[in-house]
Amino acid sequence: MKEVTGAANAAAVTAKNKLASQFFKKGIIIALFSGVMYGFYSAFLTLGMSKGVWGDWYGANTAALSAFVITYLLGALGSAVNDTCSAGWALLNIGVKSKMGDFIRTLNTKPGRVMILAALVGGPISSTAYVVGLQMAGSIVIPITALCPAIGAILGRILFKQQLTKRMMLGIAICVTASFMIGSTSISGDAPEGMFLGICIAFIAALGWGFEGCVAGYGTSMIDYEIGITIRQSISGLSNLIILLPIFGMLSGDVSISADLAVQAFTSGPAMIWIALAGFCAFISYMSWYRGNSMCGAALGMACNGTYSFWGPFCCWIVLGVFAGMKGWALPPIVWIAAVLMVFGILVIAMNPLDLFRKKGNQEPMDQKKVG
């Protein structure tokens, strides 16, 4: 009888380990998919901001707009329109799943307020810096912004006294080296005007997203990832529209210009088709990131999502260079090499790469904590 019971227990353990392994692998695939979708979000947003009224603003008819408006206000507007579209997709998602009541109730909780803080940093600051950098320097800024996991590890040590091991420091050094490799292309003779400034602005995005990851990690560990994403995107879109755009309008010397440009942007059909698609890709990317983190662990999920440092330039090349026939999106070999190197650096920060080759029985338990 004992032998039968022991055999049954062994079979149950084996079945449980098999299910856990399948769940873990599915989480990795979902987290990797989030990086792919982030790449397409970047490409479609850039394409949308070249169509319709955006083509006039950035094209030959720029005499009516100042250099400040073209560089910064339009970048903030692009981020605002995209995040608003993304929030619309997120609200539609929770509406269909009857989670709207949970969303409203969560807003007034401590985790909800933490997510609001994270959205304010990741939206008006980082997202705008990302779009501005993308417009000024092109897809070369995408691997730069992928420094956010490295920055998040450093900020986690400073703000929350989290462990910063030698392995993590090695990963940070690898990421910094890769970013210098990418930045070196901006001082070549073929570098377009404004590329170096665009890369510097991209570092601001990386810093903000690193901070957002630290802060939102607390909030998303206690609320539904779909609710957390909806809070993040909704607050980001609204804060961009009602806070950042008016501030840039005042700095440009015309308070009303931000509202006028926003109305034109939202009513430009040729552009909104692509920006709405970009917003959908951004929503899917964040949702896949959060879900993947809950399945394969926050550390590995963050590393898998960080592969957008490769997928971003690749998707921009496919969508903008190949599909749209726009010139200037082909990247020099050093950028591709640095993007892959940075992905490896992110992986080293998140986990010991040797764990991928160890026996399943020797792997550490999965970390169920989510990271925003």
N, C-alpha and C positions, 0 to 999 in steps of 0.2 A: 504493500500500500504506500509506504514511504517513497519507494522508487517511482511509482506512478505519480504521486504528488510532486516529487522533485522534477520529473520530466515535464509535468504540466507547468510548473513554475518557470522552468528554463525556457519553455516554448513561449510563455507569456512575456518574459523579459526580452526574448529575441524579437517578438512581434512589436513590443513597445519601442525597442531601440530602432527597429526598421522604420516605424512610423515617425519617430523623432528625427531620424536621418533624412527621410523624405521631406519632412516639414522644414528642416534646416536648409536643405538644398533648394527648396522652393523659395525660401526667404532670400537666399543669395541671388537667384535668378530675378526676383522681383526688384531687389535693390539695384542690381545691374541695369535693369530696364529703366529705373528712375534716372540713371545717368544718360541713357540714350535719349529719353524724352526731354531731358534738360537741353541736350544738344539741339534737338529739333525746335524747342521753344526759342532758343537763341537765334536759330536760322530764320524761322518764320517771322519773328518780331523784326529782325533786321530787314527782311523782305517787305513786310508791311510798311515799315518806315521809309520805304523808297517809292511807295505807290501813292496815287491820289494827291491829296493836298500836301502830304509829306514830300513828294517829289518836287513840288513847287518851293517848299520851304528850304529844302537842302539843295535844290537844283540851281538853275540860272536865275530864277526870279527871287533872289534873296535880298534885293536892295531895300525892301521894306522892313526887314528884320535886322536887328543889331547882331554883332558877333556873340554877345553874351546870351541873347535869346536863342540863337541857333545852337550854341554849344551846350548850354546848361538847361534852359527852360524847356526846350524841345526834348532833351534827354529825360527830364523829370516827367514830362507829359507822356512820353512813350511808356515809361514805367507805370505811370498812373493808369493809362488806358489798358495796358496788359494786365495789371493786377486786378483792375475792376472786372475785366472779362473773366479772369481766372476765378475771382470771387463769385461771379455769376454761375459758373459751372459748378463750383463747390456748393453753393446754396441750392442749386437745382438737384444735386446729388443727395444732400441730406433731406431735401423736401420730398423727393421720391421715396426715400427710405424712412420717412416719418420721424426724423430726428430734429426737426426745427425747434420743438419745445426744449429738447436737451441743449441745443445750441444757445438759446436765449437764457436758460437757467445757468449754464456754465459761465457766461460772461461775467456774472457777479460773484464768482467763487475765486479763491486765491489762485488755483492753477489757471483759471481763465484770465485773471489779471496779469499773471506772469506771461501768458501767451500774448496778451495785448502789448506788453512791454517789448517782448521779442519782435513782434510785428512792427512796432514803431522804429526799431533799430534796423531790422532787416528790410523794411519796405522803403520809407522815405530816404534813408541814407544809403544802404547797400544797393538796393535795386536800381536807384537812380544813378549811383556811381557806376554800376555795371553797364547800364544802357549808354551813359555818356562815354565811358571807356570804349564800348563796342563801336559806337559811331565814330570816335576819333581815331582808334587804332585798329579796328577790325577784330577778327576772331582770335588774334594773337593774345588778347586780354583774358580769354577764357581759362587757359591754364594758370594764369596769374591769380585769378579769383579762386582757383582750386586750392590755394594756400590756406583757405579757411579752416580745414581740419587741423593743420599745424598751428595756426594762430589760436584755434579753440583749445588745443592742448596746453599752450602756454598760458592763456587767460584762465583756464581751469585751475592751473597751478597757483596763479596769483590771486584769483578771486575766491576760489573754493578750496584751496590747499589740496587739490587733487594730485595724485602721484604723477611725477614726470620722470620716467625711467631713462636709463641710458639708451635703450632701444628706441624710445619715443624721440629722444634728442637726436639720434642718428637719422630718424625719419624726417625730422624737421630740417636737419642739415641737407638732406637729399632734396627736399622740396625747395629750399632756398637756392641751392645750386641750379636746379632746373629752372627756377624763375629768372636767375641771372642769365642762363643760356638763352631764354626767350627774349629777355630784355636787350640782349646784345644785338638783336636784329634791328632794334630801333635806332641804333647809331651808325648803321651802314649807309652807304651812299644812296641806296634805293628806298630808304625809309620815307614814308609820306609825312608831310608836315603835321605836327601835333601828335605823332605816335608816342613819343616819350611821355608827354603829359597824359595821354590816354592810359598808358601803362601805370603811371603813378596813381591816377584816379581809380584804376582797377584794384590797387592795393587797399584803397579805402573800402571797397566792396568786400574784399577778403577779410579785413579787420572787423567790419560790421557783422558779417555772417558768422565769423568765429565767435563773436560775443553773443550773437543770437543763439548759436548752438549751445553755448554754456547755459544761458538763461532759460531757453525753451526746454532743455532737457528735464528740468524739474516739472514743468507744467504738463508735458506730454506723457510723463510717467503715470499720471493719474486721470487722464481723460481720453476719450475715444479719439484715435488718430484722425478720423474724418472730421470730427468736431474741431480738433485743434487746427487742422488745415484751413477749415472754413473761417475760424477766428483770425488766423494769420493773414489770409488773403483779403478778407473783408476789411480789416483794420488797415492793412497796407494800402489798399486801393483808396479808401476814404481819406486817410491821412495825406496821401500824395495829392489828392484832388483839393482838399479843403485847407491844408496847412502849407505844404511845400510849394505848390504852384503859385499861390498868392504871394508867398515870400519872394520867390524868384521874380514875380511880376513887379513887386515893389522895388527890388534891387535893380531891375531893368529900367525903372523910371516911369512905368505905366502900369498901374494897379489892375486895370481892366483887361490888359492883353492876355493874361493867363486864362480868364474865362472865355474870351473870344477864340483863342487858339484851341481850347478844350472842346468847345462846341463844334468847331470846324473838324477837329480830329475824329470825334465820335460820329459825325455825319458824313465822313468820307468813305463811301462804300467800297471802292477798290482797295483801300488800305485796311478797313475794318475786317474784311473777309480773312486776311492773313493774320491780323492781330488777334482776332477771336480764336483762330486756330492755334496761335502761339499761347494764348491764355489757357486753352484746353490742354495743351502739352505741358504747360507749367503746373496746372492742377494735377494732372496724372503723375507728373514727376514727383511732386511733393507727397502725394498720396501713396505712391509706390515706395518712396523713401521711408516714410513713417511705418508702413506695413512691413516692409522688408526688415527694418530695425527690430520690430517686435518678434520676428520669426527667426532671424539668424543672429541677433544680438546687435546692440547699438554700434559697437566698435567695427565689426565687419561690415555692417550695413552702411556706415559712414564711408568706409574705404571703397565699397562697391559703388556708391553714389558718386564718389570722387573721380570715377572714370570719365565723368563729363569733361575733364580736362583734355581727354582725347576725342570724345564724341562731339564736343562743341565745334572744334575746328573741322572735323570730318563732315558733320552735318551741314555746316556753313558752306563748305566746299561743294557738297552734293547739291544742296538746295539753291544756293546763290550762284555758285560758279558753273555747275553743270546744267541744272534745271532752268534757272533764270538767265543764264548766259552773261552774268555780270563779271567783269574783269577785276583782277586784284585779290581774289579769294584763294588762290593757290598759295600754299605755305612752303617756305624753305625747309629742307630736310632737318635742320637743327631744331625747328619747332616741334616736328613730329617726334624726334628723339627725346626732346625735353619733356614733352607731354607724357610719353610713356614712362620716363624716369620719375616724373612727379607722381604718377599713379602708383609706382612702386614705393615711393617715399610715403605716400598716404597709407598704403598697406602696412608699412613698417610701423607707422605711428599707431595704427589701429590694433595690430596684432603681431604676433611672431609668425613670419611667413612659413617657418618650419612646421607650424601646427597644421598646415594644409596637407602635409605629407605624413603626418603621424597617424597611428591607428586610431580608429574611432573611440576605442575604449579609453585612450589616454587624453582625449580632448576635454577641456574644461567645460563645465556646465554652461549652457547658453545664457547670456545676459539678456533678460527680458526688458530691460530699461530702454525706453524710446529716447531718441535724441531729435530735437527740432532744428 
